[in-house]
Amino acid sequence: MKQRPSPRTRLHDRHYDFGKNQLTKSRAIVRVIFRTRQQMNAVAQALSPELFRPGGDRARARIFVRGRQLSLHFEAKDSTALRAIMSSCLRMLAASLNVSTSLIQLEGSYQPSKSDKSAE
């Protein structure tokens, strides 16, 4: 018998889970709300390679995407490993946000030149 999907597993929701075992000693959750889903998806895709190949087995991170909200869930065996994985992921998140914001600003300020219009 097929199980009915929970509201958390709708088609528009995505869950990226990277890591092998349950690590429960230290945990943290970071939630970021984006202006657009496109920006959020771009940042989630930028973070996923980093999380897909963790540096060790002491910590792991998971990404949950829902609507315009990205949630990063961190688990580690100890606080040192938690700090290390959070630092790494949050730096990648900050870099991705900076690039995304810069591109949005450039796109908004772009004024097509006459040569661009004549090429159409």
N, CA, C and O atoms as CSV, one atom per row, in Angstrom:
chain,resi,resn,atom,element,x,y,z
A,1,MET,N,N,0.835,-1.178,0.000
A,1,MET,CA,C,0.000,0.000,0.000
A,1,MET,C,C,0.881,1.242,0.000
A,1,MET,O,O,1.832,1.341,0.775
A,2,LYS,N,N,0.558,2.181,-0.869
A,2,LYS,CA,C,1.334,3.409,-0.985
A,2,LYS,C,C,1.034,4.336,0.178
A,2,LYS,O,O,-0.114,4.503,0.591
A,3,GLN,N,N,2.117,4.943,0.701
A,3,GLN,CA,C,1.922,5.922,1.760
A,3,GLN,C,C,1.589,7.266,1.146
A,3,GLN,O,O,2.102,7.630,0.088
A,4,ARG,N,N,0.744,7.977,1.811
A,4,ARG,CA,C,0.377,9.312,1.355
A,4,ARG,C,C,1.510,10.281,1.685
A,4,ARG,O,O,1.991,10.286,2.819
A,5,PRO,N,N,1.955,11.110,0.718
A,5,PRO,CA,C,3.064,12.020,1.004
A,5,PRO,C,C,2.676,13.063,2.034
A,5,PRO,O,O,1.559,13.581,2.027
A,6,SER,N,N,3.602,13.359,2.906
A,6,SER,CA,C,3.355,14.381,3.913
A,6,SER,C,C,3.455,15.750,3.252
A,6,SER,O,O,4.012,15.856,2.159
A,7,PRO,N,N,2.930,16.802,3.883
A,7,PRO,CA,C,3.019,18.137,3.294
A,7,PRO,C,C,4.472,18.553,3.044
A,7,PRO,O,O,4.727,19.393,2.181
A,8,ARG,N,N,5.409,17.989,3.771
A,8,ARG,CA,C,6.818,18.349,3.632
A,8,ARG,C,C,7.447,17.765,2.367
A,8,ARG,O,O,8.527,18.201,1.968
A,9,THR,N,N,6.801,16.796,1.731
A,9,THR,CA,C,7.392,16.149,0.560
A,9,THR,C,C,6.647,16.482,-0.728
A,9,THR,O,O,6.641,15.680,-1.662
A,10,ARG,N,N,6.037,17.626,-0.788
A,10,ARG,CA,C,5.382,18.042,-2.022
A,10,ARG,C,C,6.423,18.231,-3.111
A,10,ARG,O,O,7.621,18.296,-2.838
A,11,LEU,N,N,5.952,18.319,-4.343
A,11,LEU,CA,C,6.867,18.421,-5.475
A,11,LEU,C,C,7.758,19.647,-5.408
A,11,LEU,O,O,8.915,19.575,-5.821
A,12,HIS,N,N,7.265,20.774,-4.901
A,12,HIS,CA,C,8.074,21.986,-4.889
A,12,HIS,C,C,9.094,21.993,-3.753
A,12,HIS,O,O,9.978,22.849,-3.730
A,13,ASP,N,N,8.990,21.068,-2.824
A,13,ASP,CA,C,9.954,20.983,-1.730
A,13,ASP,C,C,11.100,20.077,-2.140
A,13,ASP,O,O,10.892,19.050,-2.786
A,14,ARG,N,N,12.290,20.456,-1.768
A,14,ARG,CA,C,13.442,19.604,-2.035
A,14,ARG,C,C,14.231,19.440,-0.761
A,14,ARG,O,O,14.308,20.355,0.059
A,15,HIS,N,N,14.799,18.306,-0.603
A,15,HIS,CA,C,15.586,17.991,0.577
A,15,HIS,C,C,16.901,17.385,0.123
A,15,HIS,O,O,16.927,16.355,-0.552
A,16,TYR,N,N,17.968,18.023,0.493
A,16,TYR,CA,C,19.291,17.509,0.179
A,16,TYR,C,C,19.857,16.961,1.488
A,16,TYR,O,O,19.988,17.705,2.460
A,17,ASP,N,N,20.186,15.694,1.525
A,17,ASP,CA,C,20.700,15.075,2.746
A,17,ASP,C,C,22.043,14.437,2.446
A,17,ASP,O,O,22.124,13.483,1.673
A,18,PHE,N,N,23.086,14.956,3.049
A,18,PHE,CA,C,24.422,14.444,2.806
A,18,PHE,C,C,25.031,14.033,4.141
A,18,PHE,O,O,24.930,14.781,5.113
A,19,GLY,N,N,25.642,12.896,4.209
A,19,GLY,CA,C,26.231,12.383,5.428
A,19,GLY,C,C,25.803,10.951,5.621
A,19,GLY,O,O,24.824,10.497,5.029
A,20,LYS,N,N,26.546,10.233,6.459
A,20,LYS,CA,C,26.313,8.800,6.557
A,20,LYS,C,C,25.515,8.393,7.790
A,20,LYS,O,O,24.554,7.634,7.661
A,21,ASN,N,N,25.870,8.861,8.958
A,21,ASN,CA,C,25.208,8.378,10.162
A,21,ASN,C,C,24.619,9.535,10.959
A,21,ASN,O,O,24.886,10.708,10.698
A,22,GLN,N,N,23.822,9.162,11.927
A,22,GLN,CA,C,23.218,10.163,12.796
A,22,GLN,C,C,24.271,10.699,13.766
A,22,GLN,O,O,24.917,9.933,14.481
A,23,LEU,N,N,24.430,11.989,13.778
A,23,LEU,CA,C,25.336,12.658,14.704
A,23,LEU,C,C,24.461,13.544,15.575
A,23,LEU,O,O,23.770,14.423,15.061
A,24,THR,N,N,24.479,13.329,16.871
A,24,THR,CA,C,23.475,14.023,17.675
A,24,THR,C,C,24.013,14.857,18.821
A,24,THR,O,O,23.216,15.473,19.530
A,25,LYS,N,N,25.297,14.914,19.041
A,25,LYS,CA,C,25.776,15.641,20.207
A,25,LYS,C,C,25.613,17.158,20.068
A,25,LYS,O,O,25.159,17.819,21.002
A,26,SER,N,N,25.975,17.700,18.930
A,26,SER,CA,C,25.871,19.143,18.705
A,26,SER,C,C,25.045,19.396,17.457
A,26,SER,O,O,25.230,18.740,16.432
A,27,ARG,N,N,24.125,20.359,17.552
A,27,ARG,CA,C,23.251,20.679,16.422
A,27,ARG,C,C,23.073,22.186,16.291
A,27,ARG,O,O,23.209,22.936,17.257
A,28,ALA,N,N,22.765,22.607,15.065
A,28,ALA,CA,C,22.423,24.011,14.816
A,28,ALA,C,C,21.573,24.076,13.558
A,28,ALA,O,O,21.699,23.233,12.670
A,29,ILE,N,N,20.713,25.074,13.485
A,29,ILE,CA,C,19.878,25.309,12.311
A,29,ILE,C,C,20.003,26.779,11.925
A,29,ILE,O,O,19.905,27.670,12.768
A,30,VAL,N,N,20.220,27.009,10.636
A,30,VAL,CA,C,20.278,28.372,10.095
A,30,VAL,C,C,19.214,28.454,9.009
A,30,VAL,O,O,19.172,27.619,8.105
A,31,ARG,N,N,18.352,29.467,9.104
A,31,ARG,CA,C,17.306,29.659,8.099
A,31,ARG,C,C,17.513,31.003,7.409
A,31,ARG,O,O,17.778,32.019,8.051
A,32,VAL,N,N,17.385,30.981,6.087
A,32,VAL,CA,C,17.532,32.198,5.290
A,32,VAL,C,C,16.320,32.312,4.377
A,32,VAL,O,O,15.966,31.352,3.692
A,33,ILE,N,N,15.683,33.476,4.361
A,33,ILE,CA,C,14.554,33.719,3.472
A,33,ILE,C,C,15.039,34.620,2.338
A,33,ILE,O,O,15.621,35.679,2.573
A,34,PHE,N,N,14.790,34.184,1.114
A,34,PHE,CA,C,15.264,34.880,-0.070
A,34,PHE,C,C,14.155,35.703,-0.701
A,34,PHE,O,O,12.972,35.488,-0.436
A,35,ARG,N,N,14.556,36.650,-1.539
A,35,ARG,CA,C,13.576,37.467,-2.259
A,35,ARG,C,C,12.847,36.644,-3.308
A,35,ARG,O,O,11.643,36.800,-3.510
A,36,THR,N,N,13.601,35.754,-3.981
A,36,THR,CA,C,12.996,34.947,-5.042
A,36,THR,C,C,13.401,33.492,-4.876
A,36,THR,O,O,14.429,33.181,-4.273
A,37,ARG,N,N,12.575,32.607,-5.423
A,37,ARG,CA,C,12.903,31.177,-5.420
A,37,ARG,C,C,14.106,30.901,-6.301
A,37,ARG,O,O,14.913,30.020,-6.004
A,38,GLN,N,N,14.227,31.655,-7.382
A,38,GLN,CA,C,15.354,31.468,-8.294
A,38,GLN,C,C,16.678,31.717,-7.577
A,38,GLN,O,O,17.627,30.950,-7.737
A,39,GLN,N,N,16.740,32.777,-6.795
A,39,GLN,CA,C,17.947,33.082,-6.039
A,39,GLN,C,C,18.220,31.979,-5.012
A,39,GLN,O,O,19.362,31.549,-4.845
A,40,MET,N,N,17.171,31.526,-4.329
A,40,MET,CA,C,17.335,30.474,-3.332
A,40,MET,C,C,17.829,29.177,-3.964
A,40,MET,O,O,18.719,28.524,-3.419
A,41,ASN,N,N,17.261,28.799,-5.108
A,41,ASN,CA,C,17.695,27.580,-5.783
A,41,ASN,C,C,19.143,27.673,-6.246
A,41,ASN,O,O,19.884,26.693,-6.171
A,42,ALA,N,N,19.547,28.842,-6.721
A,42,ALA,CA,C,20.934,29.033,-7.158
A,42,ALA,C,C,21.900,28.856,-5.984
A,42,ALA,O,O,22.951,28.232,-6.128
A,43,VAL,N,N,21.540,29.405,-4.833
A,43,VAL,CA,C,22.396,29.282,-3.651
A,43,VAL,C,C,22.426,27.830,-3.168
A,43,VAL,O,O,23.488,27.331,-2.795
A,44,ALA,N,N,21.277,27.144,-3.167
A,44,ALA,CA,C,21.230,25.737,-2.749
A,44,ALA,C,C,22.099,24.877,-3.652
A,44,ALA,O,O,22.810,23.993,-3.172
A,45,GLN,N,N,22.048,25.130,-4.960
A,45,GLN,CA,C,22.882,24.369,-5.885
A,45,GLN,C,C,24.359,24.687,-5.698
A,45,GLN,O,O,25.207,23.812,-5.875
A,46,ALA,N,N,24.674,25.925,-5.342
A,46,ALA,CA,C,26.074,26.290,-5.096
A,46,ALA,C,C,26.612,25.603,-3.843
A,46,ALA,O,O,27.789,25.246,-3.788
A,47,LEU,N,N,25.763,25.420,-2.844
A,47,LEU,CA,C,26.193,24.790,-1.597
A,47,LEU,C,C,26.262,23.261,-1.695
A,47,LEU,O,O,27.054,22.638,-0.988
A,48,SER,N,N,25.460,22.662,-2.541
A,48,SER,CA,C,25.340,21.202,-2.552
A,48,SER,C,C,26.649,20.453,-2.824
A,48,SER,O,O,26.859,19.417,-2.193
A,49,PRO,N,N,27.555,20.900,-3.726
A,49,PRO,CA,C,28.808,20.140,-3.890
A,49,PRO,C,C,29.649,20.101,-2.619
A,49,PRO,O,O,30.290,19.093,-2.323
A,50,GLU,N,N,29.645,21.194,-1.875
A,50,GLU,CA,C,30.405,21.258,-0.622
A,50,GLU,C,C,29.851,20.259,0.398
A,50,GLU,O,O,30.610,19.636,1.140
A,51,LEU,N,N,28.541,20.115,0.429
A,51,LEU,CA,C,27.912,19.235,1.402
A,51,LEU,C,C,27.899,17.784,0.942
A,51,LEU,O,O,27.827,16.864,1.758
A,52,PHE,N,N,27.967,17.588,-0.365
A,52,PHE,CA,C,27.918,16.230,-0.903
A,52,PHE,C,C,29.180,15.441,-0.560
A,52,PHE,O,O,29.122,14.224,-0.385
A,53,ARG,N,N,30.302,16.117,-0.465
A,53,ARG,CA,C,31.574,15.463,-0.135
A,53,ARG,C,C,32.138,16.072,1.149
A,53,ARG,O,O,33.056,16.891,1.099
A,54,PRO,N,N,31.595,15.675,2.289
A,54,PRO,CA,C,32.088,16.246,3.547
A,54,PRO,C,C,33.543,15.856,3.800
A,54,PRO,O,O,34.002,14.803,3.356
A,55,GLY,N,N,34.254,16.715,4.515
A,55,GLY,CA,C,35.669,16.500,4.777
A,55,GLY,C,C,35.943,15.354,5.732
A,55,GLY,O,O,37.055,14.825,5.733
A,56,GLY,N,N,35.011,14.962,6.519
A,56,GLY,CA,C,35.218,13.881,7.480
A,56,GLY,C,C,33.901,13.279,7.906
A,56,GLY,O,O,32.846,13.593,7.354
A,57,ASP,N,N,33.974,12.414,8.894
A,57,ASP,CA,C,32.752,11.757,9.360
A,57,ASP,C,C,32.292,12.278,10.726
A,57,ASP,O,O,31.426,11.679,11.363
A,58,ARG,N,N,32.872,13.388,11.169
A,58,ARG,CA,C,32.492,13.952,12.461
A,58,ARG,C,C,31.305,14.899,12.388
A,58,ARG,O,O,30.696,15.208,13.412
A,59,ALA,N,N,30.968,15.365,11.180
A,59,ALA,CA,C,29.880,16.335,11.055
A,59,ALA,C,C,29.185,16.160,9.714
A,59,ALA,O,O,29.743,15.602,8.770
A,60,ARG,N,N,27.965,16.647,9.656
A,60,ARG,CA,C,27.235,16.648,8.393
A,60,ARG,C,C,26.290,17.844,8.364
A,60,ARG,O,O,25.966,18.440,9.391
A,61,ALA,N,N,25.862,18.171,7.148
A,61,ALA,CA,C,24.915,19.268,6.962
A,61,ALA,C,C,23.837,18.807,5.997
A,61,ALA,O,O,24.094,18.018,5.088
A,62,ARG,N,N,22.649,19.302,6.204
A,62,ARG,CA,C,21.522,19.014,5.313
A,62,ARG,C,C,20.908,20.339,4.892
A,62,ARG,O,O,20.886,21.303,5.657
A,63,ILE,N,N,20.411,20.370,3.668
A,63,ILE,CA,C,19.735,21.555,3.151
A,63,ILE,C,C,18.271,21.204,2.925
A,63,ILE,O,O,17.954,20.201,2.286
A,64,PHE,N,N,17.390,22.035,3.454
A,64,PHE,CA,C,15.960,21.908,3.196
A,64,PHE,C,C,15.518,23.167,2.463
A,64,PHE,O,O,15.833,24.282,2.877
A,65,VAL,N,N,14.787,22.977,1.372
A,65,VAL,CA,C,14.296,24.083,0.570
A,65,VAL,C,C,12.778,24.038,0.591
A,65,VAL,O,O,12.171,23.022,0.253
A,66,ARG,N,N,12.170,25.150,0.993
A,66,ARG,CA,C,10.709,25.209,1.022
A,66,ARG,C,C,10.267,26.639,0.735
A,66,ARG,O,O,10.606,27.569,1.467
A,67,GLY,N,N,9.514,26.794,-0.331
A,67,GLY,CA,C,9.096,28.138,-0.715
A,67,GLY,C,C,10.312,28.977,-1.056
A,67,GLY,O,O,11.096,28.621,-1.936
A,68,ARG,N,N,10.469,30.104,-0.351
A,68,ARG,CA,C,11.652,30.955,-0.536
A,68,ARG,C,C,12.620,30.816,0.632
A,68,ARG,O,O,13.536,31.626,0.777
A,69,GLN,N,N,12.426,29.794,1.468
A,69,GLN,CA,C,13.266,29.607,2.651
A,69,GLN,C,C,14.230,28.449,2.463
A,69,GLN,O,O,13.842,27.363,2.033
A,70,LEU,N,N,15.488,28.696,2.789
A,70,LEU,CA,C,16.523,27.675,2.772
A,70,LEU,C,C,16.926,27.428,4.219
A,70,LEU,O,O,17.287,28.365,4.932
A,71,SER,N,N,16.868,26.190,4.652
A,71,SER,CA,C,17.274,25.832,6.014
A,71,SER,C,C,18.495,24.935,5.946
A,71,SER,O,O,18.508,23.934,5.229
A,72,LEU,N,N,19.510,25.301,6.690
A,72,LEU,CA,C,20.712,24.487,6.811
A,72,LEU,C,C,20.693,23.847,8.193
A,72,LEU,O,O,20.672,24.546,9.207
A,73,HIS,N,N,20.701,22.525,8.232
A,73,HIS,CA,C,20.710,21.786,9.497
A,73,HIS,C,C,22.093,21.153,9.660
A,73,HIS,O,O,22.545,20.390,8.805
A,74,PHE,N,N,22.738,21.473,10.742
A,74,PHE,CA,C,24.074,20.961,11.021
A,74,PHE,C,C,24.027,20.014,12.200
A,74,PHE,O,O,23.342,20.278,13.189
A,75,GLU,N,N,24.756,18.909,12.101
A,75,GLU,CA,C,24.907,17.962,13.202
A,75,GLU,C,C,26.375,17.587,13.283
A,75,GLU,O,O,27.051,17.468,12.261
A,76,ALA,N,N,26.871,17.401,14.510
A,76,ALA,CA,C,28.267,17.028,14.684
A,76,ALA,C,C,28.442,16.233,15.969
A,76,ALA,O,O,27.607,16.273,16.873
A,77,LYS,N,N,29.555,15.512,16.020
A,77,LYS,CA,C,29.865,14.730,17.210
A,77,LYS,C,C,30.345,15.606,18.358
A,77,LYS,O,O,30.207,15.234,19.524
A,78,ASP,N,N,30.915,16.783,18.031
A,78,ASP,CA,C,31.398,17.691,19.072
A,78,ASP,C,C,31.299,19.129,18.576
A,78,ASP,O,O,31.059,19.372,17.394
A,79,SER,N,N,31.485,20.077,19.489
A,79,SER,CA,C,31.313,21.485,19.138
A,79,SER,C,C,32.388,21.984,18.168
A,79,SER,O,O,32.126,22.892,17.379
A,80,THR,N,N,33.570,21.417,18.213
A,80,THR,CA,C,34.632,21.827,17.292
A,80,THR,C,C,34.264,21.458,15.859
A,80,THR,O,O,34.439,22.267,14.948
A,81,ALA,N,N,33.763,20.261,15.655
A,81,ALA,CA,C,33.340,19.828,14.321
A,81,ALA,C,C,32.135,20.640,13.847
A,81,ALA,O,O,32.026,20.964,12.664
A,82,LEU,N,N,31.232,20.968,14.771
A,82,LEU,CA,C,30.073,21.783,14.422
A,82,LEU,C,C,30.518,23.165,13.965
A,82,LEU,O,O,30.033,23.668,12.952
A,83,ARG,N,N,31.426,23.778,14.694
A,83,ARG,CA,C,31.939,25.096,14.321
A,83,ARG,C,C,32.604,25.058,12.955
A,83,ARG,O,O,32.420,25.970,12.150
A,84,ALA,N,N,33.383,24.002,12.685
A,84,ALA,CA,C,34.094,23.893,11.416
A,84,ALA,C,C,33.131,23.770,10.234
A,84,ALA,O,O,33.293,24.466,9.231
A,85,ILE,N,N,32.138,22.897,10.342
A,85,ILE,CA,C,31.219,22.720,9.216
A,85,ILE,C,C,30.323,23.939,9.042
A,85,ILE,O,O,30.009,24.315,7.913
A,86,MET,N,N,29.909,24.558,10.136
A,86,MET,CA,C,29.094,25.770,10.024
A,86,MET,C,C,29.894,26.909,9.395
A,86,MET,O,O,29.385,27.631,8.539
A,87,SER,N,N,31.121,27.063,9.812
A,87,SER,CA,C,31.967,28.112,9.262
A,87,SER,C,C,32.147,27.939,7.761
A,87,SER,O,O,32.022,28.897,6.999
A,88,SER,N,N,32.438,26.726,7.347
A,88,SER,CA,C,32.636,26.431,5.927
A,88,SER,C,C,31.369,26.707,5.128
A,88,SER,O,O,31.420,27.387,4.104
A,89,CYS,N,N,30.247,26.191,5.580
A,89,CYS,CA,C,28.985,26.354,4.845
A,89,CYS,C,C,28.509,27.801,4.845
A,89,CYS,O,O,28.005,28.283,3.831
A,90,LEU,N,N,28.659,28.495,5.961
A,90,LEU,CA,C,28.199,29.878,6.023
A,90,LEU,C,C,29.066,30.806,5.177
A,90,LEU,O,O,28.572,31.799,4.643
A,91,ARG,N,N,30.359,30.490,5.051
A,91,ARG,CA,C,31.203,31.266,4.134
A,91,ARG,C,C,30.766,31.053,2.692
A,91,ARG,O,O,30.698,32.002,1.911
A,92,MET,N,N,30.469,29.805,2.344
A,92,MET,CA,C,29.973,29.524,0.992
A,92,MET,C,C,28.626,30.209,0.765
A,92,MET,O,O,28.375,30.755,-0.309
A,93,LEU,N,N,27.766,30.179,1.773
A,93,LEU,CA,C,26.466,30.844,1.673
A,93,LEU,C,C,26.647,32.343,1.462
A,93,LEU,O,O,25.996,32.927,0.596
A,94,ALA,N,N,27.520,32.968,2.241
A,94,ALA,CA,C,27.768,34.406,2.112
A,94,ALA,C,C,28.321,34.746,0.729
A,94,ALA,O,O,27.892,35.725,0.117
A,95,ALA,N,N,29.255,33.958,0.239
A,95,ALA,CA,C,29.822,34.203,-1.087
A,95,ALA,C,C,28.747,34.058,-2.166
A,95,ALA,O,O,28.673,34.874,-3.085
A,96,SER,N,N,27.928,33.034,-2.056
A,96,SER,CA,C,26.848,32.817,-3.031
A,96,SER,C,C,25.844,33.960,-2.996
A,96,SER,O,O,25.377,34.412,-4.042
A,97,LEU,N,N,25.509,34.428,-1.796
A,97,LEU,CA,C,24.579,35.547,-1.668
A,97,LEU,C,C,25.157,36.822,-2.266
A,97,LEU,O,O,24.449,37.571,-2.939
A,98,ASN,N,N,26.449,37.071,-2.024
A,98,ASN,CA,C,27.089,38.261,-2.574
A,98,ASN,C,C,27.077,38.239,-4.094
A,98,ASN,O,O,26.767,39.248,-4.729
A,99,VAL,N,N,27.411,37.097,-4.678
A,99,VAL,CA,C,27.409,36.976,-6.141
A,99,VAL,C,C,25.988,37.157,-6.672
A,99,VAL,O,O,25.772,37.895,-7.634
A,100,SER,N,N,25.029,36.491,-6.054
A,100,SER,CA,C,23.638,36.568,-6.500
A,100,SER,C,C,23.109,38.003,-6.408
A,100,SER,O,O,22.457,38.483,-7.335
A,101,THR,N,N,23.384,38.678,-5.306
A,101,THR,CA,C,22.934,40.055,-5.122
A,101,THR,C,C,23.585,40.981,-6.142
A,101,THR,O,O,22.923,41.857,-6.699
A,102,SER,N,N,24.871,40.791,-6.387
A,102,SER,CA,C,25.565,41.616,-7.382
A,102,SER,C,C,24.981,41.417,-8.768
A,102,SER,O,O,24.797,42.383,-9.508
A,103,LEU,N,N,24.686,40.175,-9.126
A,103,LEU,CA,C,24.096,39.907,-10.434
A,103,LEU,C,C,22.712,40.532,-10.570
A,103,LEU,O,O,22.365,41.054,-11.629
A,104,ILE,N,N,21.929,40.479,-9.512
A,104,ILE,CA,C,20.595,41.083,-9.538
A,104,ILE,C,C,20.706,42.596,-9.710
A,104,ILE,O,O,19.944,43.188,-10.473
A,105,GLN,N,N,21.649,43.226,-9.007
A,105,GLN,CA,C,21.844,44.668,-9.128
A,105,GLN,C,C,22.320,45.043,-10.530
A,105,GLN,O,O,21.856,46.027,-11.107
A,106,LEU,N,N,23.247,44.253,-11.075
A,106,LEU,CA,C,23.719,44.515,-12.434
A,106,LEU,C,C,22.593,44.368,-13.449
A,106,LEU,O,O,22.457,45.177,-14.367
A,107,GLU,N,N,21.805,43.343,-13.273
A,107,GLU,CA,C,20.680,43.115,-14.183
A,107,GLU,C,C,19.689,44.270,-14.127
A,107,GLU,O,O,19.160,44.691,-15.155
A,108,GLY,N,N,19.439,44.779,-12.925
A,108,GLY,CA,C,18.503,45.892,-12.756
A,108,GLY,C,C,19.022,47.201,-13.311
A,108,GLY,O,O,18.233,48.040,-13.747
A,109,SER,N,N,20.331,47.394,-13.307
A,109,SER,CA,C,20.897,48.652,-13.784
A,109,SER,C,C,21.306,48.598,-15.252
A,109,SER,O,O,21.757,49.602,-15.803
A,110,TYR,N,N,21.155,47.457,-15.881
A,110,TYR,CA,C,21.566,47.312,-17.279
A,110,TYR,C,C,20.646,48.103,-18.193
A,110,TYR,O,O,19.429,47.922,-18.177
A,111,GLN,N,N,21.239,48.979,-18.985
A,111,GLN,CA,C,20.508,49.753,-19.983
A,111,GLN,C,C,21.006,49.313,-21.349
A,111,GLN,O,O,22.166,49.554,-21.681
A,112,PRO,N,N,20.163,48.677,-22.148
A,112,PRO,CA,C,20.626,48.230,-23.461
A,112,PRO,C,C,21.064,49.411,-24.320
A,112,PRO,O,O,20.397,50.445,-24.357
A,113,SER,N,N,22.189,49.247,-25.007
A,113,SER,CA,C,22.675,50.306,-25.883
A,113,SER,C,C,21.946,50.248,-27.217
A,113,SER,O,O,21.208,49.301,-27.491
A,114,LYS,N,N,22.156,51.263,-28.040
A,114,LYS,CA,C,21.508,51.296,-29.347
A,114,LYS,C,C,21.943,50.127,-30.206
A,114,LYS,O,O,21.141,49.594,-30.973
A,115,SER,N,N,23.208,49.715,-30.094
A,115,SER,CA,C,23.699,48.579,-30.889
A,115,SER,C,C,23.019,47.282,-30.455
A,115,SER,O,O,22.785,46.403,-31.285
A,116,ASP,N,N,22.690,47.149,-29.136
A,116,ASP,CA,C,21.966,45.970,-28.669
A,116,ASP,C,C,20.560,45.913,-29.238
A,116,ASP,O,O,20.068,44.845,-29.601
A,117,LYS,N,N,19.914,47.079,-29.314
A,117,LYS,CA,C,18.549,47.138,-29.837
A,117,LYS,C,C,18.506,46.855,-31.320
A,117,LYS,O,O,17.568,46.223,-31.805
A,118,SER,N,N,19.522,47.321,-32.059
A,118,SER,CA,C,19.522,47.098,-33.499
A,118,SER,C,C,19.832,45.640,-33.847
A,118,SER,O,O,19.478,45.184,-34.935
A,119,ALA,N,N,20.483,44.903,-32.947
A,119,ALA,CA,C,20.805,43.500,-33.188
A,119,ALA,C,C,19.558,42.626,-33.096
A,119,ALA,O,O,19.541,41.526,-33.648
A,120,GLU,N,N,18.523,43.089,-32.414
A,120,GLU,CA,C,17.303,42.295,-32.240
A,120,GLU,C,C,16.540,42.214,-33.468
A,120,GLU,O,O,15.484,41.583,-33.498
